[in-house]
Amino acid sequence: MNDLTHFDASGKAHMVDVGAKPVSHRVAVAEGRIRMHPDTAARIRAGDHRKGDVLGVARVAGIMGAKRTGDLIPLCHPIGLTRVALELETGEDHVRARATCEVQGQTGVEMEALTAVSVALLTVYDMCKAVDRGMRLEDVRLLEKHGGRSGSWTAETETTGESQ
């Protein structure tokens, strides 16, 4: 279990000590989508959903989710985010969310980016479930991270086996 940093030498879960790490600029980008009936996506695109601006509410919810990640994920550090940007795009049968989170800190922001995407998509589900209960979240994943001791990583290099 030594490769898993959230476990101590005896295998017990613990919060990683980042106190000795240097402060650095860290960035993470995540994305995901929620699949839905094309009529539901059309309503969202048209902005005529009876609950209001679905994408606007989802954007704010995602940002709020990123800010609360340390409260939601038990072993995450609470961090002072310097930026959360959330892009939402409606396709023919889905909404795609892409979050970019940044911090000047001692630990990364991957979990914040993933949480922002997840909360935004869950908000879309919540706002549209009355007309489409069959929606499903898909492909929530980290796309890239930069900064810190491990440097940069992208999903493309992971799938091709190349290192950066």
Secondary structure, 3 states (H helix, E strand, C coil): CCCCCCECCCCCECCCCCCCCCCEEEEEEEEEEEECCHHHHHHHHHCCCCCCCHHHHHHHHHHHHHHCHHHHCCCCCCCCCCEEEEEEEECCCEEEEEEEEEEEECCCCHHHHHHHHHHHHHHHHHHHCCCCCCCEEEEEEEEEEECCCCCCEEHHHHHHCCCC
